[in-house]
Amino acid sequence: MQHNVLILDFGSQYTQLIARRVRELNIFCEIFPYNHVPSDLSSYKAVILSGSPFSVRAEDAPHPDLSNIRGKMPLLAVCYGAQYLAHFSGGEVAPSNIREYGRANLSFIKEDELFFDEVNMNSQVWMSHSDTIKKIPTNGVRLASTKDVENAAYRIEGETTYAIQFHPEVYHSEDGKQMLENFLVKIAHVPQNFTPNSFVEEIVAEMKAKIGNDKVVLGLSGGVDSTVAAVLLNKAIGKNLYCIFVNNGLLRKNEFHNVLKQYEGMGLNVKGVDSSERFLSELAGIDDPETKRKTIGRVFIEVFDDEAHKIEDVKFLAQGTIYPDVIESVSVKGPSATIKSHHNVGGLPDFMKLQIVEPLRMLFKDEVRRVGKTLGIDDELLGRHPFPGPGLSIRILGDITPEKVRILQEVDYIFIQGLKDHGLYDKVWQAGAILLPVNSVGVMGDERTYEKVVALRAVESTDGMTADWVHLPYEFLMKISNEIINKVKGVNRVVYDISSKPPATIEWE
């Protein structure tokens, strides 16, 4: 994989957005924690420093080693990065007298600067910092200001080093993408060659070289990620790919049979394994969400191990891991703190003598769909909403029982089918229902009821790193609520989740 751009993460909530904007320019990039800089930088054409919740004046502030980067390759420092360069290079960073958060407009732009090519005066930018740069570094040249921030952007003479105190990666920065393009393409001359076709060609060649004539077992889930991974691997190794679709008892209603039918005619070697009783038995009495995830991950591995032993000489386990899984599962001191573990990220136990292969590990969700389209996968399958690896277990708050699974499957079916019937499914990135661990009083007929509460959740997103709740029509919510309460025994109240990510996550657990 061509690396092209290295993004050093200082713990900013926006770091993943930087990567998204860079990828939108057809430029491949990778995120690394600031204290784990790759030892070999020869394949990178430029480096971007992210923002951070830290202050450069704090004792525990992130202190990266830039000795192999600064002055030797194009460098763009964003927010904390810009303050870091100033603080340690002859400039001055001090607490701001005013809150520098939210929208601002560029009131000064230095003429004939390539970084601001095609950027208009008064262009809106997004600020998010409590410190400010009072004095730019030695040999610094001020490039832009806002009404309240004199040193909003600068560059350093004698280096290809640029620094900005605002965030070009967020949509609120109107010309942010243009600035990133100016830096990466016009200044750093990074090639724009990261396309779905180029990815398919490169990853197929990589998989062929890595796997050779060995056999691979892949756990299919019926979702976009594992399906695209399967088709990619099938293209690379053909009959040596053995796909297993496991029913963990926590799938959507009828999904096990429907998905197996969907794979017919795709040329994949797929075996269905019904292990629902095994999973539900292992989960009995567990209510901690992390324990549920880890239990499901363990049982998945055990099932794969059982099935892999039925196939002679299997050497690899393939997974549909994608980049947000990797990012959210990395935990270092400060940056990219673990939010929740992902069942398909990490190593295998010693007893399972398989190597892991993850063809989609470096792609965001929307990129996976574009690759799938390039591979000729059906639009209906590619348009499926993401579904969590642990299934409905993390949408049942508290312990898992067969009755709770039945209730949630029925509720989920009514909600998802309703979205499809009303032409709303494709306008939503992900939707589902959550069974809450509370009962509420209700009245049905002339009798008092004391039954379960369910929450409906629908979000809009590009890649799952951020998400906004969807404003579904009141009439639709009213109809679905009535249908759920009338048809699903055990539920007497429906609520709608209007939380966005951040601060909430898409899933409740």
N, C-alpha and C positions, 0 to 999 in steps of 0.2 A: 504493500500500500504506500503510495506517495504521501509523505507527511505534510510537506508544504508549510503549514502554519502551526506554531506551538503556542498554546494559551496557558499561562501560568495562573493558577487559581489561588487567590488569597482569601477565599471564603465568601465572596460576594454572592448574593441571591441572583445576580444577573449574569454570572459567568457562563451558564449554559446558553443564554440568549446571545452572547458574543459568538459562540460556536454556531448557533443557528444562522445568524446573519452572514457569517463567513461562508457557510455551506451554501447559502442562497446565491452567492456569487460564483458557484461552481468551483469552489476552492476547498480542498480537504484540510481539516484541522483536527487537532487533538488537545484535550485538556489534561494537564498534569498539576498536582499540588505544587506550590511554590518551593517546598522543601524536598521534592523528588524530581529535580530537573534531569531529563535524559542525559546520559553521559556522552552519547553520540548525537551531535547536533548537525551533522553534515547534510542530512536530507531536508532540513528545514530552511525555508526561504525568508521567514519573518517570525517575530515573537510579539505577543500581546500580553501585557500585564493587566490583570483584572482589578476591579474594585475590592473593597474589604470592609467588614464592620469594625475593624481595628483603627486606631489612630496611630500614625507614624511616631507620635510623641510618647506613646505608651511603652513601658519596659518590656512587655510581652509582644510587641508588634512583630509581625512577620518580617524576617530579614533575609531575603533571597541572595544567593550567590549569582551575580550577573557578570562575573568576570569573563565568561566565555561567550557572552551575548552582547553586552553594551559596547558600541563602537565597532563591533565585528559583523553585525548583521542588523537589518532594519528592525527597529523596536518602537512599538506604540504602547504608551503607558496610560491607562484609563483610571481616573479618579484616585484611588489609593496609590496606584502605580505612579501617577504624576506627582503626588505629594511625596512619595518615597524618594524619587529622583531628586526633587528639590531639597528635601530635608538632609540628604546625605551627600549633596554635591554643591554645597556653597549657597543654597537658597535658604528660605525661611518658611516654615509652616507654623501657623498659630490658630488658636480657636477663633472661629468666625464670630463677629459681633451680631450677625443676623442668621436666621435659619436658612441654609442653602439647600432646600429640598423642593422638588417639584419643577414646574415649568419656568424657563427663563428664555431670553432672546439675545442673540448675538448683536451687540451694539457696535462692535468694532471687529473688522477682519482685515488683517494685513494684506495689501495688494500683492498679486502675482505669486501667491503661495499655492503650490500644487495640492497640498492637503485640503484646501478649501475651494478647489476648482469646482465650479458649478454649484456652489453653496451661496445662497443669497443673504444679504444683510437682513437682520432681524429674524433669521432662521431660528425656530424654536428648538431648544435643547432641554434635556432632563438632568437636573442636579440632584445629588443625594449624598451630602457630606456635612459634617459639623466643623471640620477644620478647613482652612483655606490657605492658599499659597500667597504669602505676603511678598516674597521675593523669589524670582525664578533662579535656577541654578547658574553657576559660572558658565559663561559662553551661551547662555540662554537667549532666545529671541522670542519676544511675545508675539503671538499670532492672532489671538482673539480675546475679546472681553464681553461681559454682559454688564448690565446696569450695576449689579452689586458685586460681581466677581471680575476684578481687573485682569488676573492671569488665568483666564479660562482655558487657554491653549498656548503652548510654546514648543519650540524645537531647540535643539542644541547644535551649535555650529561645530563643524568638523566631524559630526556623526550623523547617521540616518536615524535619529532618535526624535520622536514626537511624543507630546504629552498633552492630555486634555483632562479637565476637572469634571466634565459632564459624561453622561453615558450615551454613546452613539448607538448602542445595541437595542435600546428600548424604542418602541414605536412612537413614543412622545417626542423623540428627537427626530424632527421632520426630515432632515438631510443626513441622518446618521449612517444609513446604508451607503450614501454617496461618499461620505468621508472615509468609511472603511474601504470602499472600492478605490478611492484616490490613494490611500496609503498602501494597500496590498497590491493593486494592479499597476498604478501609475508611478509609484515611488519604489516599492519593493520588487516589482516585476514578477509577482507570483503567477504562475500559469493557471488559467481557468479551465481545467481539464477534468474536474470531478463531476461526471454525469452518470446516470443509471447504466448506460451502455458500457462506459469505461469500467464501472464498478463490477458489472457482471463478468466482463472479460478478465479482469484482474483477479477477482476472487475465485472464479472457476479454475484459472491456471494455478492459483495458490493452493486450492483444495486438491487438485490433481497431484501437485508436487508433494504436498504434505501427506496425503492418504495413500497414494499409489494404488496398489491392488488390494489393499486391506478392506475389511468390512466395517461399516458404520451402522450403529443403531441410533435412531432418532425418535424421541418422544413427541409425537404430534399432539397438539391441543385443539386443533380445529380453528385456531386463530390465525391472524395475518402473519405474525412473525414466524411461527413454526412451519406454516405452509410455504412461505417464501424460502425459508431455509431448506426445506425438503426439496423444492423444485430446483434450487441452485445446486444442491448436492447431487440430485439425480442427473442434472446436466453434466456434472463433473465426473461422477463415478458410476452412474447407471445402476445396474443390478446389484451392486455391492452395498446399496443403501437399503436398510431394513427399518421401516417405519412402524412404530407401535403407538396406538391411540388408547390411552388408559381411561377407563371410567372410574374416577375417584369418588363417585357418589355425590359430588358437589358441583356437577355440571348443571347447565340450564335444562329445563324440562325438554325431554326427548332429544337432547343434543347428541348423546352418544350414537344413536342410530342415524340421526340426520347428517352428522358430520361424516360418518363412514360412507354413507350414500353419496355425499358431495364429492368425496375423493375418487369415486368410481370414474373411470375414463381419463384420469389425469396421468396415468402411466406410473403411478407410485405403488411400491410394494408395501401395503398397509395391513397390519393385523390389529384387530380390536381386542382389548383385554378388559374384562369387567372385574375390577378389584374394589368395588364400592363398599362391600362389607368389611374388607380389610382396613380401608381408610377410616370408616366411621367407627370401627371398633377401637382403633388406635387413638382417635380423637375424643373418645368418650370421657367426659368429666373435665376436659381442658378448656379454660376460658381466657387465658392470656394470649393475646394476638401473636406475639413473637413465638411463643411455644407452639401455637397452631401452625404457623408458617413452617417452622423448623421440623415439626412432626410430619407435615405433608411432604416437605422436601426429602426427609429421610425415607418415608415409605415409597415415594416415587423412585428413589435410587434403588431400594430393595426390589421393587417390581421390575425395574429395568434390568437389574442384575439377574433376577430369576429368568426373564425372557431372553437376555443376552446369552445365558448359558445354553439355551435351546438352539442357538445359532453357532455353528463352528467358527472358531478363529476370529471373533469380533475384536477389533482393536480400539475403536473410537466410539464415544458417545457424543452425538451432535445435539446442540441446544439452540433455541431461537433467541438467545440473549441479545438485547439491543442496547444502545449507548446510554439511555437514561437509567437502565438497570445498573450498568457499570458505575456510572457517576454517583448514583444514590447509595451504592453499596461500598464505596470507598470511604475509609475513615482514617484521617490523619489528624495531627494536632491542629485543630481549627478548621481548615478548609474542608469542604465537602463532607460535613459530619453526617454520619449514618442516620437516615430518617426511619427506615425500616429495612429489614433484610429482604433479599429477593431469592426465591427458591432456586432459580436457575443461574445464580452467580456464585462462583467459588469452586473449590476443589472437591474431589471425590474422596470417599474413605479408602483406606489402604486395601480393604478386602475386595474392592471393585477395580479390577486391573484394566481400566479403560482410560484412554487419553480423551480430553475434551476438545471438541472442535466447534467453533462458534462463528459461522460465516457472516452473521449480521452484527457482530459485536460493536462495530464502529458506526452504525447507522441510527439516526433518529427515526421515529415511527413514520413520519410522512415520507422519508427517503425509502423506507422499506416498501411502502405502497408503490412508489414510483419504480423501484426495481422490479416489483411483482408485475406491474403493468408491462414493463419491458420484456419480461419472461412469458407474457401471454396468459397470465392467470386471470380467471373470470372476475369481472368487476364486482359482482355480488359478493364473492368471497373476500376480495380486497377491501370492500366497503364495510366489512363486519367491524363492529365496535370492539375495542380492546376488552379483554376479559382477564381478570387476575389469575395468575398461575395457581394460587391456593383455592381458586373457585369461590363458591358461595360461603366457604368457612369464614372468610374475613368480612362477609356481609351479614353474618349472623353474629351479633355482638353477644359474647358470653359463650357458654358451652354449646356443643353441637349434638343434636339428637335427630333421628330420622324424621320425626314429626315436624321439627323446625325446618328441616331441609324441604320437606313437602310443601309447607306453607310458603316458604320463600320462592320455591320454583314456580308455584302457581301465580304468586304476585308478580314475579319477574316476567312471566310469560304474558300476562295481561298488559303490563306496562310496555314491553318491547313490541308486542304485536300491535298495540295501540299506536305507537309511534310510526310503525310501518303503514298501518291502515290510514293514518291521517297525513301521510307525506312528510313526517317530521324526522324520520330515522336518519336520513342522510344529512340533515341539518345539525345533527348532534354528534359530537366526537365520541362520547361514551355515556352510557346510561345504565342504570340498574336500580335495584331495590335493596334496602337494608332492613333486617329484622331487629328491632330494638329490644333490649332486655327489660322492658317494662310492660305492664298491663294497664289498660285504662277502662274506666267505666263507660258503658254505652247502653243504648236502649234499642232493642230490636223487637218490633211488635209491641207488646205491653210488658215485655220482660227485661229485666236488668241483665246486662252482660259485663263481663270483666275479662277482656281478651287483649290480644297483641296489638302493638303499634308498629307500622312499617313506614319507613321514609323512602321517598323517591328521589333519585339523584340524576341530573343530566347536565353535562358540561360541554363547553366549547373549548377546543385547544388545537394546537398544531402538532405538538410532540409530547404532551403530557408533563412537561417541566413546569408550565404554568397553565391555569385553566380558569375560565369564568363560568358561572352557573348560567343555564339557558333560561330565557324568559318564555317558557311554554305558555300557550294560550290558556286563560282561566277556564274556558269552556272545555278544553281538552282535559285539564287536570280534574275538573269536576266530574266528567264522564268516567275517567279512569278510576278515580277514588270510589265512585258509586259502584262500579263494576267489581272492584277488588273486594269491597265490604260485602257486597251481595253474593259473590261467588266463592270467596275463599273462607272456608270455615276456620275460625280461630283468630280473625282480624276484625277489629271494629273501629280502627282509626288510621288515617293516612295523612302524613305530613310531607312537605316538599323542602328539600335542602337548598338554601340560597347562599351557600358559602363558596368562596373562590379559593384557588390555590395560587400563591400563598394568601392567607396564613394557613388555611386548611389543606389537607391532602384530598385527592380525588376519592380514594377509598377511605372508609371510616376507621379501618384497622390496618 
